[in-house]
Amino acid sequence: MTDPQDEAELRLRAADPAGPSRALPPPRVERAELLEGIMSTTTEPIAQAPAPSPKSSRPRWLLAAAAVIVIAAAGTTLALTVGNDAGHRTSAVKTVKTLKMPSVRPGAPAACIRFTVGILRDKQVAFDGTAISVTDKDVLLTVNHWYRGGSADEVRLENNPSPGIALEGGVEFVAGQRYLVTATDGTVNICGYTAEWSAELAKTFQQAFGS
């Protein structure tokens, strides 16, 4: 069946003096046909840039990790250096106990009592030490072993008398020599209760004070 609109158009063309050579307008396309054509058209997806490969980011990740490790190592080294230095300073600080030498005038007789283990046992301070410094003012001894009355690293004996006292019951201190020393009320005892170290005297100190 011919569409009335198409039939009218054919009549107009027949009446047109220009003749059939004039181009006809495109036939009307039904709306349903247009929709069908759109739906059937295949659309190619738009090409997208490829996602970066995980490998491409690895060098930066490795560099960052290496930087963190280097910084951590530097901090540890610094912490270790500071810690060792602080430990060294702490160990370098030594405690010192001060005692006084007895006041005995050279040439004056020393009133010495007989030496016994019982009297030795009553001494308040007793230690084994080595003289490291001897002057006319004092004697400095490093302690090898404390028997009683202290825990210091060193002992300083003030008012070191003249060497003549060694002939009157005292003891002459010489740098580098080892001594067994006792004291009462902060004053060094003489008359054999402070003397140069010997195995026999060390044994007597052990009997009096224990090891």
C-alpha positions in Angstrom: 0.0 0.0 0.0 1.4 3.4 -1.0 1.9 6.0 1.7 -0.3 9.0 1.0 2.6 11.3 1.6 4.8 9.5 -1.0 1.9 9.5 -3.5 1.5 13.3 -3.1 5.2 13.8 -3.7 5.1 11.8 -6.9 2.3 13.9 -8.2 4.3 17.1 -7.4 7.3 15.8 -9.3 5.2 14.9 -12.3 3.9 18.5 -12.4 7.4 20.0 -12.0 8.7 21.4 -15.3 12.3 20.6 -14.3 11.6 16.9 -15.0 12.7 13.8 -13.3 16.4 14.8 -13.4 16.0 16.7 -10.1 17.4 14.6 -7.2 14.7 13.3 -5.0 15.0 13.8 -1.3 16.1 10.8 0.7 13.1 8.6 1.6 11.9 9.0 5.1 13.3 6.6 7.5 11.1 5.3 10.1 12.0 6.0 13.7 12.0 2.3 14.5 14.6 1.6 11.7 16.8 4.4 13.1 16.7 3.0 16.6 17.5 -0.5 15.3 20.5 0.8 13.4 21.9 2.6 16.4 21.5 -0.4 18.6 23.2 -2.7 16.1 26.2 -0.4 15.6 29.3 -1.8 17.2 31.3 0.9 19.1 35.0 0.3 19.5 36.3 1.1 23.1 38.5 4.1 23.4 42.1 3.1 23.9 43.5 3.9 27.3 47.1 4.4 28.3 48.5 1.1 29.8 48.7 1.1 33.6 52.3 1.4 34.9 53.8 -1.9 35.5 54.6 -2.7 39.2 58.2 -3.1 38.1 58.4 0.5 37.0 57.9 1.7 40.6 60.3 -0.8 42.1 63.5 1.3 41.7 62.0 4.2 43.6 60.7 1.9 46.4 64.2 0.3 46.7 65.9 3.7 46.9 63.5 4.8 49.6 64.0 1.6 51.6 67.8 1.9 51.2 67.7 5.5 52.5 65.7 4.4 55.6 68.2 1.6 56.3 71.2 4.0 56.0 69.6 6.5 58.3 68.7 3.9 60.9 72.2 2.5 60.7 73.7 6.0 61.2 71.5 6.5 64.2 72.4 3.2 65.7 76.1 4.0 65.2 75.7 7.3 66.8 73.8 5.9 69.7 76.5 3.2 70.1 79.3 5.8 70.0 77.6 8.1 72.5 76.8 5.1 74.8 80.4 3.8 74.7 81.7 7.3 75.4 79.4 7.8 78.3 80.3 4.4 79.7 84.0 5.3 79.4 83.5 8.5 81.3 81.6 6.8 84.0 84.3 4.1 84.4 87.0 6.8 84.5 85.5 8.5 87.6 87.1 6.8 90.6 86.0 7.1 94.2 88.7 8.1 96.7 88.7 7.6 100.5 90.9 10.0 102.6 92.8 9.0 105.7 95.5 10.8 107.7 99.0 9.8 108.5 99.9 9.9 112.3 101.7 12.9 113.6 105.0 11.6 114.8 108.0 13.9 114.9 111.2 12.5 113.4 113.6 11.4 116.2 110.8 11.0 118.8 110.3 7.4 120.0 107.1 5.7 118.9 105.1 4.1 121.6 104.3 0.8 119.9 102.3 -2.0 121.5 103.0 -5.6 120.7 101.5 -6.8 117.4 98.7 -9.4 117.8 96.0 -10.8 115.6 93.4 -9.8 118.2 94.4 -6.1 118.1 94.6 -6.2 114.3 91.1 -7.5 114.2 89.8 -4.5 116.1 91.0 -2.0 113.4 88.2 -0.1 111.7 89.8 0.1 108.3 92.0 -2.5 106.5 93.0 -2.9 102.9 95.6 -4.1 100.5 96.9 -1.3 98.2 99.6 -0.2 95.8 101.2 3.2 96.0 100.8 5.0 92.7 101.9 8.5 93.8 104.1 9.6 96.7 104.8 13.2 97.6 105.8 15.2 100.7 102.1 16.0 101.2 100.2 12.8 100.5 100.3 9.2 99.3 97.8 7.9 96.8 97.2 4.1 96.7 95.0 2.1 94.4 93.1 -0.5 96.3 93.7 -4.1 95.4 91.4 -5.6 98.1 89.3 -4.2 100.9 89.2 -6.3 104.1 87.1 -3.8 106.1 85.9 -0.2 106.3 85.6 0.9 102.7 84.8 0.3 99.0 86.6 3.2 97.3 88.9 2.6 94.3 91.7 4.6 95.8 92.9 5.8 99.2 94.6 9.1 99.8 96.9 9.4 102.9 97.3 13.0 103.9 100.3 14.7 105.6 102.9 12.1 104.6 105.7 12.5 107.1 109.4 12.5 106.5 111.1 9.1 105.8 112.6 9.1 109.3 109.3 7.9 110.7 109.9 4.5 109.2 112.6 3.9 111.8 110.2 4.6 114.6 107.4 2.1 114.0 106.0 3.8 110.9 106.3 2.8 107.2 108.0 4.5 104.3 105.8 4.6 101.2 107.4 4.1 97.8 105.6 4.4 94.5 105.0 1.0 92.9 105.2 -0.9 96.2 102.4 -2.9 97.7 101.2 -2.3 101.3 98.8 -3.6 103.9 97.2 -0.7 105.6 95.0 -0.3 108.7 93.4 2.8 110.3 91.4 3.8 113.3 89.3 6.9 113.6 90.5 8.1 110.2 94.2 7.8 111.1 96.7 5.3 109.7 98.0 2.8 112.3 101.7 2.2 112.6 103.8 -0.2 114.7 103.5 -3.0 112.1 99.7 -2.7 111.6 100.6 -0.8 108.4 103.5 -2.3 106.5 104.9 -3.3 103.2 103.0 -6.4 101.8 104.4 -9.8 102.5 102.8 -13.3 102.2 103.1 -13.8 106.0 101.4 -10.5 106.8 98.7 -11.1 104.2 98.0 -14.4 105.9 97.7 -12.6 109.3 95.2 -10.1 107.7 93.1 -13.0 106.4 93.0 -14.5 109.8 91.9 -11.2 111.3 89.4 -10.1 108.7 88.7 -13.1 106.5 89.3 -13.2 102.8 
